[in-house]
């Protein structure tokens, strides 16, 4: 399968987003995953208005003022992709999504690559069969990802990110590489603490990095 192009993958949907009344329709984007898309900051605080689903919604409305856009969050804090796959048909596809975003990499380390890969494949294939576009997210960082941390801590995160990138290419679907965005910030001299509200949850600045990766797939041309 050829790699998805951020300028063309959602071209049909972008046409819908630019159509105004009375020819327009509502567009449903579903964010499925764990605590990060659910909006958890310093647990148990949920700051939905500063989390990337809402930041995505706000920028899409600025880019497409005629659009009726619903950004629907079906994420559950603490959940991994196996649990997310079990409720995918009812909780995600029930919304008839135009785009499904999947973000479980941070919590999938305990599953291992094989089990996590099977769960992601299940969700991707169900979404594509339902006619939805798919946008996969690599994991955001946590404080254990810093250079100098034990390989036992860093390795599983790197492997999950690599597997998610591979799935995006295999299925020809979109990829928002949050992991790479965090990595660029740190390697260019930024302090990871600037992006974190909790050891494993981004703050608004961290969520803005993720939102920018997502928005690459919604060009306002």
Short mmCIF file of the C-alpha atoms (twelve columns), coordinates in Angstrom:
data_MODEL
# 
_entry.id   MODEL 
# 
loop_
_atom_site.group_PDB 
_atom_site.id 
_atom_site.type_symbol 
_atom_site.label_atom_id 
_atom_site.label_alt_id 
_atom_site.label_comp_id 
_atom_site.label_asym_id 
_atom_site.label_seq_id 
_atom_site.Cartn_x 
_atom_site.Cartn_y 
_atom_site.Cartn_z 
_atom_site.pdbx_PDB_model_num 
ATOM 1   C CA . UNK A 1   0.000   0.000  0.000  1 
ATOM 2   C CA . UNK A 2   1.354   3.439  -0.884 1 
ATOM 3   C CA . UNK A 3   2.023   5.967  1.855  1 
ATOM 4   C CA . UNK A 4   -0.820  8.436  2.445  1 
ATOM 5   C CA . UNK A 5   -0.239  12.014 1.278  1 
ATOM 6   C CA . UNK A 6   -1.308  14.736 3.704  1 
ATOM 7   C CA . UNK A 7   -2.293  16.985 0.795  1 
ATOM 8   C CA . UNK A 8   -4.673  14.471 -0.789 1 
ATOM 9   C CA . UNK A 9   -5.710  11.767 1.705  1 
ATOM 10  C CA . UNK A 10  -8.707  13.750 2.997  1 
ATOM 11  C CA . UNK A 11  -9.359  15.654 -0.241 1 
ATOM 12  C CA . UNK A 12  -13.007 14.559 -0.516 1 
ATOM 13  C CA . UNK A 13  -13.676 15.471 3.103  1 
ATOM 14  C CA . UNK A 14  -11.956 18.833 2.699  1 
ATOM 15  C CA . UNK A 15  -14.407 19.530 -0.088 1 
ATOM 16  C CA . UNK A 16  -17.258 18.827 2.318  1 
ATOM 17  C CA . UNK A 17  -15.710 21.077 4.968  1 
ATOM 18  C CA . UNK A 18  -15.581 23.965 2.494  1 
ATOM 19  C CA . UNK A 19  -19.197 23.534 1.352  1 
ATOM 20  C CA . UNK A 20  -21.715 25.877 2.939  1 
ATOM 21  C CA . UNK A 21  -25.448 25.785 3.570  1 
ATOM 22  C CA . UNK A 22  -27.664 24.460 2.129  1 
ATOM 23  C CA . UNK A 23  -25.394 21.934 0.405  1 
ATOM 24  C CA . UNK A 24  -23.253 21.121 3.442  1 
ATOM 25  C CA . UNK A 25  -23.600 18.352 6.010  1 
ATOM 26  C CA . UNK A 26  -22.148 17.591 9.427  1 
ATOM 27  C CA . UNK A 27  -18.720 15.988 9.661  1 
ATOM 28  C CA . UNK A 28  -17.864 13.627 12.519 1 
ATOM 29  C CA . UNK A 29  -14.280 13.152 13.669 1 
ATOM 30  C CA . UNK A 30  -13.785 10.617 16.472 1 
ATOM 31  C CA . UNK A 31  -10.759 10.636 18.805 1 
ATOM 32  C CA . UNK A 32  -10.382 7.139  20.266 1 
ATOM 33  C CA . UNK A 33  -7.744  6.200  22.786 1 
ATOM 34  C CA . UNK A 34  -6.514  6.584  26.343 1 
ATOM 35  C CA . UNK A 35  -6.028  9.398  28.858 1 
ATOM 36  C CA . UNK A 36  -4.220  11.829 26.530 1 
ATOM 37  C CA . UNK A 37  -7.081  12.341 24.036 1 
ATOM 38  C CA . UNK A 38  -9.503  12.045 26.969 1 
ATOM 39  C CA . UNK A 39  -7.962  15.284 28.257 1 
ATOM 40  C CA . UNK A 40  -6.303  14.172 31.493 1 
ATOM 41  C CA . UNK A 41  -3.677  16.646 32.655 1 
ATOM 42  C CA . UNK A 42  -2.569  16.382 36.316 1 
ATOM 43  C CA . UNK A 43  -4.650  13.326 37.255 1 
ATOM 44  C CA . UNK A 44  -7.530  13.403 38.086 1 
ATOM 45  C CA . UNK A 45  -7.959  16.829 36.418 1 
ATOM 46  C CA . UNK A 46  -9.556  16.637 32.957 1 
ATOM 47  C CA . UNK A 47  -8.842  19.795 30.961 1 
ATOM 48  C CA . UNK A 48  -10.753 19.074 27.767 1 
ATOM 49  C CA . UNK A 49  -10.535 22.624 26.402 1 
ATOM 50  C CA . UNK A 50  -6.733  22.480 26.330 1 
ATOM 51  C CA . UNK A 51  -6.436  18.915 24.990 1 
ATOM 52  C CA . UNK A 52  -5.724  18.204 21.342 1 
ATOM 53  C CA . UNK A 53  -9.265  17.136 20.314 1 
ATOM 54  C CA . UNK A 54  -10.591 20.582 21.272 1 
ATOM 55  C CA . UNK A 55  -7.540  22.378 19.839 1 
ATOM 56  C CA . UNK A 56  -8.135  20.493 16.588 1 
ATOM 57  C CA . UNK A 57  -11.799 21.517 16.601 1 
ATOM 58  C CA . UNK A 58  -10.959 25.184 17.228 1 
ATOM 59  C CA . UNK A 59  -8.462  25.371 14.377 1 
ATOM 60  C CA . UNK A 60  -10.721 23.467 11.967 1 
ATOM 61  C CA . UNK A 61  -13.482 25.976 12.618 1 
ATOM 62  C CA . UNK A 62  -11.032 28.789 11.874 1 
ATOM 63  C CA . UNK A 63  -9.972  27.128 8.621  1 
ATOM 64  C CA . UNK A 64  -13.450 26.030 7.557  1 
ATOM 65  C CA . UNK A 65  -15.985 28.567 8.888  1 
ATOM 66  C CA . UNK A 66  -18.907 27.112 6.907  1 
ATOM 67  C CA . UNK A 67  -18.429 23.576 8.253  1 
ATOM 68  C CA . UNK A 68  -20.523 21.779 10.826 1 
ATOM 69  C CA . UNK A 69  -17.788 19.821 12.609 1 
ATOM 70  C CA . UNK A 70  -18.203 17.451 15.541 1 
ATOM 71  C CA . UNK A 71  -15.015 16.277 17.257 1 
ATOM 72  C CA . UNK A 72  -16.207 13.369 19.373 1 
ATOM 73  C CA . UNK A 73  -14.001 11.915 22.121 1 
ATOM 74  C CA . UNK A 74  -14.464 8.217  22.925 1 
ATOM 75  C CA . UNK A 75  -11.215 7.902  24.874 1 
ATOM 76  C CA . UNK A 76  -10.975 6.327  28.343 1 
ATOM 77  C CA . UNK A 77  -8.156  7.017  30.787 1 
ATOM 78  C CA . UNK A 78  -5.970  3.985  31.527 1 
ATOM 79  C CA . UNK A 79  -7.266  1.951  28.593 1 
ATOM 80  C CA . UNK A 80  -5.108  0.033  26.117 1 
ATOM 81  C CA . UNK A 81  -5.842  -0.853 22.506 1 
ATOM 82  C CA . UNK A 82  -7.239  -4.321 23.259 1 
ATOM 83  C CA . UNK A 83  -9.967  -2.787 25.414 1 
ATOM 84  C CA . UNK A 84  -10.494 -0.050 22.842 1 
ATOM 85  C CA . UNK A 85  -10.889 -2.591 20.055 1 
ATOM 86  C CA . UNK A 86  -13.567 -4.462 21.997 1 
ATOM 87  C CA . UNK A 87  -15.823 -1.408 22.151 1 
ATOM 88  C CA . UNK A 88  -14.840 0.035  18.780 1 
ATOM 89  C CA . UNK A 89  -17.915 -0.952 16.804 1 
ATOM 90  C CA . UNK A 90  -20.404 0.332  19.357 1 
ATOM 91  C CA . UNK A 91  -18.596 3.372  20.713 1 
ATOM 92  C CA . UNK A 92  -16.768 4.619  17.607 1 
ATOM 93  C CA . UNK A 93  -18.497 3.366  14.472 1 
ATOM 94  C CA . UNK A 94  -21.862 4.134  16.057 1 
ATOM 95  C CA . UNK A 95  -21.074 7.811  15.419 1 
ATOM 96  C CA . UNK A 96  -20.702 7.185  11.665 1 
ATOM 97  C CA . UNK A 97  -17.297 8.897  11.670 1 
ATOM 98  C CA . UNK A 98  -15.767 10.512 8.618  1 
ATOM 99  C CA . UNK A 99  -12.357 10.186 10.282 1 
ATOM 100 C CA . UNK A 100 -11.248 7.950  13.146 1 
ATOM 101 C CA . UNK A 101 -8.155  8.948  15.124 1 
ATOM 102 C CA . UNK A 102 -6.518  6.187  17.181 1 
ATOM 103 C CA . UNK A 103 -4.119  7.002  20.046 1 
ATOM 104 C CA . UNK A 104 -3.170  4.088  22.313 1 
ATOM 105 C CA . UNK A 105 0.617   3.826  21.981 1 
ATOM 106 C CA . UNK A 106 1.444   5.224  25.414 1 
ATOM 107 C CA . UNK A 107 -0.619  2.555  27.187 1 
ATOM 108 C CA . UNK A 108 0.225   -0.376 24.889 1 
ATOM 109 C CA . UNK A 109 3.710   -0.990 26.225 1 
ATOM 110 C CA . UNK A 110 2.389   -3.611 28.636 1 
ATOM 111 C CA . UNK A 111 0.670   -5.504 25.814 1 
ATOM 112 C CA . UNK A 112 3.738   -6.020 23.686 1 
ATOM 113 C CA . UNK A 113 3.948   -5.458 19.958 1 
ATOM 114 C CA . UNK A 114 2.055   -8.551 18.803 1 
ATOM 115 C CA . UNK A 115 -1.050  -8.012 20.929 1 
ATOM 116 C CA . UNK A 116 -1.097  -4.274 20.359 1 
ATOM 117 C CA . UNK A 117 -0.625  -4.750 16.620 1 
ATOM 118 C CA . UNK A 118 -3.555  -7.162 16.441 1 
ATOM 119 C CA . UNK A 119 -5.817  -4.702 18.267 1 
ATOM 120 C CA . UNK A 120 -4.792  -1.772 16.059 1 
ATOM 121 C CA . UNK A 121 -5.315  -3.857 12.928 1 
ATOM 122 C CA . UNK A 122 -8.798  -4.776 14.114 1 
ATOM 123 C CA . UNK A 123 -9.749  -1.134 14.606 1 
ATOM 124 C CA . UNK A 124 -8.163  0.036  11.348 1 
ATOM 125 C CA . UNK A 125 -9.879  -2.664 9.324  1 
ATOM 126 C CA . UNK A 126 -13.269 -2.061 10.936 1 
ATOM 127 C CA . UNK A 127 -13.015 1.672  10.251 1 
ATOM 128 C CA . UNK A 128 -11.971 1.219  6.628  1 
ATOM 129 C CA . UNK A 129 -14.730 -1.340 6.054  1 
ATOM 130 C CA . UNK A 130 -17.229 1.219  7.382  1 
ATOM 131 C CA . UNK A 131 -15.979 3.811  4.905  1 
ATOM 132 C CA . UNK A 132 -14.138 5.981  7.430  1 
ATOM 133 C CA . UNK A 133 -10.742 7.527  6.926  1 
ATOM 134 C CA . UNK A 134 -8.159  6.612  9.558  1 
ATOM 135 C CA . UNK A 135 -5.545  8.778  11.260 1 
ATOM 136 C CA . UNK A 136 -3.095  6.976  13.552 1 
ATOM 137 C CA . UNK A 137 -1.122  8.725  16.290 1 
ATOM 138 C CA . UNK A 138 2.234   7.676  17.684 1 
ATOM 139 C CA . UNK A 139 2.559   8.140  21.465 1 
ATOM 140 C CA . UNK A 140 3.394   11.385 23.193 1 
ATOM 141 C CA . UNK A 141 6.381   11.222 25.511 1 
ATOM 142 C CA . UNK A 142 6.498   10.823 29.260 1 
ATOM 143 C CA . UNK A 143 9.285   11.748 31.655 1 
ATOM 144 C CA . UNK A 144 10.869  8.285  31.353 1 
ATOM 145 C CA . UNK A 145 11.590  9.004  27.690 1 
ATOM 146 C CA . UNK A 146 14.367  11.480 28.459 1 
ATOM 147 C CA . UNK A 147 17.872  10.722 27.164 1 
ATOM 148 C CA . UNK A 148 19.809  8.742  29.735 1 
ATOM 149 C CA . UNK A 149 16.800  6.758  30.923 1 
ATOM 150 C CA . UNK A 150 17.096  2.989  31.070 1 
ATOM 151 C CA . UNK A 151 16.692  1.172  27.762 1 
ATOM 152 C CA . UNK A 152 13.969  -0.916 29.408 1 
ATOM 153 C CA . UNK A 153 11.952  2.313  29.716 1 
ATOM 154 C CA . UNK A 154 12.811  3.925  26.374 1 
ATOM 155 C CA . UNK A 155 12.782  0.852  24.123 1 
ATOM 156 C CA . UNK A 156 9.085   -0.125 24.340 1 
ATOM 157 C CA . UNK A 157 7.979   3.431  23.503 1 
ATOM 158 C CA . UNK A 158 10.259  3.573  20.487 1 
ATOM 159 C CA . UNK A 159 9.020   0.161  19.319 1 
ATOM 160 C CA . UNK A 160 5.355   1.139  19.658 1 
ATOM 161 C CA . UNK A 161 5.967   4.317  17.648 1 
ATOM 162 C CA . UNK A 162 7.789   2.334  14.961 1 
ATOM 163 C CA . UNK A 163 4.964   -0.214 14.749 1 
ATOM 164 C CA . UNK A 164 2.295   2.486  14.426 1 
ATOM 165 C CA . UNK A 165 4.250   4.154  11.621 1 
ATOM 166 C CA . UNK A 166 4.457   0.781  9.894  1 
ATOM 167 C CA . UNK A 167 0.718   0.194  10.211 1 
ATOM 168 C CA . UNK A 168 -0.022  3.604  8.693  1 
ATOM 169 C CA . UNK A 169 2.144   2.767  5.703  1 
ATOM 170 C CA . UNK A 170 0.827   -0.789 5.378  1 
ATOM 171 C CA . UNK A 171 -2.795  0.341  5.254  1 
ATOM 172 C CA . UNK A 172 -2.141  3.600  3.389  1 
ATOM 173 C CA . UNK A 173 -3.742  5.695  6.139  1 
ATOM 174 C CA . UNK A 174 -2.776  8.979  7.752  1 
ATOM 175 C CA . UNK A 175 -0.170  9.342  10.503 1 
ATOM 176 C CA . UNK A 176 0.273   12.072 13.108 1 
ATOM 177 C CA . UNK A 177 3.753   11.424 14.507 1 
ATOM 178 C CA . UNK A 178 3.421   12.872 18.014 1 
ATOM 179 C CA . UNK A 179 6.466   10.901 19.162 1 
ATOM 180 C CA . UNK A 180 8.660   12.537 16.526 1 
ATOM 181 C CA . UNK A 181 7.265   15.990 17.353 1 
ATOM 182 C CA . UNK A 182 8.232   15.583 21.021 1 
ATOM 183 C CA . UNK A 183 11.616  14.197 19.995 1 
ATOM 184 C CA . UNK A 184 12.309  17.205 17.763 1 
ATOM 185 C CA . UNK A 185 11.434  19.584 20.566 1 
ATOM 186 C CA . UNK A 186 13.876  17.953 22.974 1 
ATOM 187 C CA . UNK A 187 16.720  17.369 20.512 1 
ATOM 188 C CA . UNK A 188 16.508  21.011 19.411 1 
ATOM 189 C CA . UNK A 189 17.195  22.113 22.973 1 
ATOM 190 C CA . UNK A 190 13.725  22.255 24.500 1 
ATOM 191 C CA . UNK A 191 13.017  20.996 27.990 1 
ATOM 192 C CA . UNK A 192 10.510  18.134 28.137 1 
ATOM 193 C CA . UNK A 193 9.085   19.738 31.281 1 
ATOM 194 C CA . UNK A 194 7.807   22.549 29.042 1 
ATOM 195 C CA . UNK A 195 5.390   20.037 27.481 1 
ATOM 196 C CA . UNK A 196 4.212   18.049 30.505 1 
ATOM 197 C CA . UNK A 197 1.512   18.536 33.134 1 
ATOM 198 C CA . UNK A 198 2.066   15.127 34.770 1 
ATOM 199 C CA . UNK A 199 4.717   12.414 34.340 1 
ATOM 200 C CA . UNK A 200 2.782   10.843 31.458 1 
ATOM 201 C CA . UNK A 201 0.341   13.574 30.379 1 
ATOM 202 C CA . UNK A 202 1.104   16.578 28.161 1 
ATOM 203 C CA . UNK A 203 0.136   20.111 29.111 1 
ATOM 204 C CA . UNK A 204 -1.388  22.536 26.632 1 
ATOM 205 C CA . UNK A 205 1.953   23.096 24.901 1 
ATOM 206 C CA . UNK A 206 2.364   19.338 24.437 1 
ATOM 207 C CA . UNK A 207 -1.172  18.995 23.121 1 
ATOM 208 C CA . UNK A 208 -0.477  21.835 20.685 1 
ATOM 209 C CA . UNK A 209 2.365   19.781 19.187 1 
ATOM 210 C CA . UNK A 210 -0.061  16.902 18.625 1 
ATOM 211 C CA . UNK A 211 -2.740  19.180 17.176 1 
ATOM 212 C CA . UNK A 212 -0.241  20.592 14.681 1 
ATOM 213 C CA . UNK A 213 0.606   17.086 13.511 1 
ATOM 214 C CA . UNK A 214 -3.102  16.339 13.027 1 
ATOM 215 C CA . UNK A 215 -3.777  19.613 11.228 1 
ATOM 216 C CA . UNK A 216 -1.234  18.754 8.532  1 
ATOM 217 C CA . UNK A 217 -3.971  16.441 7.196  1 
ATOM 218 C CA . UNK A 218 -6.523  19.275 6.950  1 
ATOM 219 C CA . UNK A 219 -4.835  21.861 4.689  1 
ATOM 220 C CA . UNK A 220 -6.943  24.953 4.118  1 
ATOM 221 C CA . UNK A 221 -6.133  25.291 0.389  1 
# 
